[in-house]
């Protein structure tokens, strides 16, 4: 799946973000390339949410640089991010459950037909494009009029990913897309992630599950308390190293050392 590109799509150089005295991110750096999946892993509080909010235009960074296609950017809103080709699919998916699939696919960007006061929503075109784009992602929807809320979790993720790719996303950020899914549905979403990368999109896959990251990742960045614990391409990190880093192996060893002999100590005051 990896492709050789001369210039990175996105460069993050020593980016830091503070909320008062709280350090949310500290000198985080990584490189994202088109056609590759970069997995950003970490437990709750590791800095993943702050990381993606900076890239999606929700937060400003305080120090460092973010370069997109070679130019320094400082986004002021998600709309600005979308305009240059950065699309973020958050966990809530921004879908309307009672609306049909095709309406959700074009929500806010509806194709029209006609002119002036006679301009109207081009329903036939919207249904055709939604079905074609989902088919390219590997999902054959039975009926485009089906409410999106009746789809499985994996299928709803497919709609959100296909929509972002269709509307010109160069960088696709996926916020924990597999966190609430079972094994089978998570596997379906992982296939969609690979398909997006195969279409030349740079993908940032945010997850806390290394077992979901390993099959699709080209690069792995692990955040811990706002700092980069590791940032390596797939051929420079082993499965065991990734699992050990995510499991907090060093911290567990320290805890075990501290608790050694606990059972041997006598209760206070016991003769």
Steps between C-alpha positions, in 0.01 A plus 500: 500500500790735560595732217817696446431874493773760469331751729285432806137606496515622860793582728459564870810656653541528878137602554395588854163600642426638846177560686614734774753302705390169346725356229270330248773440237875546536731518195313243294639428153402260222463473122191396306520387137233458233387141456618398847325430829657659807367350823498732801464295817472580867283455808248754623676827580793422271432805281327334203194728513712816518714372213207452263328822607811695401506333158126547449504871587326482838810606701803715420840359585720713728847395385655324203382478141242309294568479126241378251628433149818688589333816632468606865136502609322631807136409461227713653205265459393156373363679192851625418638149547237352268570769238864391463418128502514393865189303602435367848250225576419523870345219703147644471541488117292819453216302344122539539364153584149555361620640166566264208853400406518729196387806700766434762764453231438851363401668827597867464635456144189404304526476119241710320336517158327791332565872513409795723163461675454162326814351654426186696672204665611251233369192677570251222864611473545493877369144525715382209823657631444379857451144380799513261735644761398248765542221247857619432564475874375141490146537630195430283209683663166332450295817480636861503168606658575285804537713817868518594406414859402149392852425374752314711777694673751391236271603215443845653877542520517403132253775411705759692832388347363479144342845538830655611694340214240605241513862611873520439664408828878478461544424870238293681503497882298221662424541869472156666284354217515146641466573872130412535496213249523125533777298342320440169384859452842635601653281231261652245606853594869407478439390139346841425805672651728303269280580199519874578880481512507302176316791336793727590362656817727551799326343801548571870338219698449593865458195721583357841496145364833375360331188363294723268800714405743220414324360189459836325773732628798619295628715787436488874512794739429439868414794724540490877399796718527738207846389386615264225595162644594360160455593134622239254408350163368146490831345396677650803269377775403146593160383610634425849657846532175668404295290740753555780498877448121516495464271801726725706752222552759719672243643741368152581851375573558796732169431676585134544837597647336739746252234608758223541497356846168662585362170625810438710459814709340454837194708589585798720507416867515125444753327718 
